[in-house]
């Protein structure tokens, strides 16, 4: 790994000043589970590494109607206890990342800023309608999860901005969630990841849907066509496969990579999406009129 | 800064050292402290042979800067056994079940198992294998390794009873 200058700020203000000073030459080190690999492969060679491990207040969690999760909260914490009952989709996604080692260090802010094409937690947070709050010496800015990612490993975050917290709005009463990922081996970045939140009317039909997938395209995406197409859909009598052929395909783009050709990857995404939706339906059963 | 004076507790012994800030925790343990039980292999966080405990939690020491471990406590494979004569139940179980061949992955496997079993995990063959997904063995078929984890869970349960 190339040499760099190491900064270990202890406050958010100090961190933001360092970012203002070193900006494009600096990288923020959160859990380091992706960054240190990229640096060792020399895909990245920042002149300055700003470690966040000693910064106070980035690990706070508040859970009430709206939830607030500090950017340095780790997958381990996200996948357990209080978050598990308040935001089960977030807990499922965080518990699916990597191995126990990665979950002990990897953070929600790190995952969002890294922006892997099939990031588990970023995909789940899109479905939950999360907002991301960033700070810089220029002031505070809030980003919407649905358009936070703009390219391969690329987000709207400016070079001088620090992601400080994730805000998750209250979730609709009675909604059910589905979460599925496809990988050859546990612990890998999945080839496809799909998350959904489904609401139900009194007849057991879907009344509203929020759906996101990752893995096919350069970054996780909401699927507005699927969300609209599912409204009024009856999972018991309807044909989900042909609905998805009609409404998902236009929103999907799958690029060929080392793991497979474009057509095959699109199929993997479609199958994973179908599984997540069926799971959301299964978990929603019994909640109708509850 | 390019160099940093760090201090940490390693296997319950205080350690002070000046390091280059780009030193990985793994290399600090192996090269500065000569604790070579912690192995390095893949260099990209996949293989788990460098697993150690950082503040009681298992991590891959090739994915941690030594500078970031400043002020924290580290436990390595050298810190598991009570003495040269009495192995940790996980080490003893790996020996009893022949849960290794070349042994290169074994320290990392052991550190992951100890963390999981000390957290109260009760493995069976399938869940043991799943829980060890971050530790790769290129010799065996994992059956014996999982057997060792199951045996260790029962020994540790008896010791606590």
Contacts between the chains, C-beta under 8 A, distances in Angstrom:
chain1	res1	chain2	res2	distance
A	1	B	22	4.9
A	1	B	24	7.6
A	2	B	22	7.2
A	3	B	2	6.2
A	3	B	20	7.1
A	3	B	21	7.8
A	3	B	22	5.3
A	4	B	2	7.9
A	4	B	21	6.9
A	4	B	22	6.1
A	5	B	1	6.5
A	5	B	2	6.4
A	5	B	21	7.5
A	6	B	1	5.7
A	6	B	2	7.4
A	6	B	4	6.5
A	6	B	21	3.6
A	6	B	22	7.8
A	6	B	65	7.6
A	6	B	67	5.5
A	7	B	1	7.8
A	8	B	67	7.2
A	8	B	70	7.7
A	29	B	65	7.3
A	29	B	68	7.1
A	32	B	63	5.7
A	32	B	64	6.4
A	32	B	65	6.9
A	32	B	68	7.0
A	33	B	45	6.6
A	33	B	63	5.4
A	36	B	24	7.6
A	36	B	45	7.7
A	36	B	62	7.6
A	36	B	63	5.2
A	36	B	64	7.7
A	36	B	65	7.1
A	37	B	44	4.9
A	37	B	45	5.4
A	37	B	63	7.1
A	40	B	43	6.2
A	40	B	44	7.0
A	41	B	44	7.0
A	49	B	21	7.5
A	49	B	65	7.8
A	51	B	65	7.3
A	51	B	67	7.0
A	51	B	68	5.6
A	53	B	68	5.1
A	76	B	57	7.5
A	98	B	134	6.8
A	99	B	48	7.1
A	99	B	133	5.1
A	99	B	134	2.5
A	99	B	135	7.6
A	100	B	58	6.1
A	100	B	112	6.8
A	100	B	115	7.1
A	100	B	116	6.8
A	100	B	131	6.9
A	100	B	134	6.3
A	101	B	45	8.0
A	101	B	48	6.7
A	101	B	51	6.3
A	101	B	58	5.6
A	101	B	59	5.3
A	101	B	60	4.7
A	101	B	63	7.6
A	101	B	112	7.2
A	101	B	134	4.9
A	102	B	45	7.4
A	102	B	60	7.7
A	102	B	63	7.9
A	102	B	134	6.9
A	104	B	54	7.8
A	104	B	57	4.3
A	104	B	58	6.3
A	104	B	59	5.4
A	105	B	54	8.0
A	105	B	59	5.4
A	105	B	63	6.8
A	105	B	64	7.1
A	185	B	133	7.0
A	186	B	130	5.7
A	186	B	133	4.3
A	187	B	133	4.0
A	187	B	134	5.9
